[in-house]
Amino acid sequence: MSSLLSPEIVTVDSLTDRCDRCSAAARLTVTLTSGGELAFCGHHANRHHEDISRVGERITLEQGFEWAGK
């Protein structure tokens, strides 16, 4: 299990999810330490990178996406 300070980060070829904030194509999904999963487009993933890193147990990035939290 990852600590709150260092979530597991994996990269996949592509994601099929939609952003939970705006419905754009997801570039990042996060499995929350409290349970559940959220998806974010590139804009929202970078805008909320600190919060995502803090609450995430596992972060999945789409290949080629430059995430501010990495």
N, C-alpha and C positions, 0 to 999 in steps of 0.2 A: 504494500500500500504506500502511496506517495504521501509526503507531508504537505501541510498547507503551504509551505514555502517553496516546494518544488513539485508541482504536478507533473505526471508523466506526459510527455509530448510525443505524439506520433504523427507521421505524414502518410497520407493516402493519395492515390492517383486522382480521385475525384469524389465529391460529396453530392448527394442528391437532395439534401435537405434544403429548406427555405429559411431565411432569417426570421426569427421570432419577433423582431422589432418592426421590420418593414416588408417582409415577404420576398426580398431579393434572393438570388442564389446564395446559399451559405458557402463560406470559405473556411469556417471554423465551427466545430462543435465542442462543447464542454460537458463532461460528466461531472455533476456537482458532488461535493463531499457529503452533502445532506441527502443525496439521491436525486434522480431525474437527470435530464439532459436539456441543454439549450443550444440553439444554432444561431450563428451570426454571419451576416455578410461582411465583406472586407472593411467597409466603413465603420460599422458598429463594433466589430471585433477590435479594431485599432482604437476606437474611441473609448472602449470600456476595458482595455487590456489589463489594467491594474486590478479591477474587480474580478475579471475572469481568472487571473493568476491566483488571486486570494481564495476563491471559492471552488476552484476546479480540482478534481482528483485526477482527471485525464483530459487532455486537450488534443483534439484531432484537427490537423491542418491539411487543407488541400494543397497538393504539390504546386509549387510556384508562388504561393501566397506569402507575401512578406508581412509577417505579423509583428507589431510593435512590442509585444510581450516576450518575444523569443530572444 
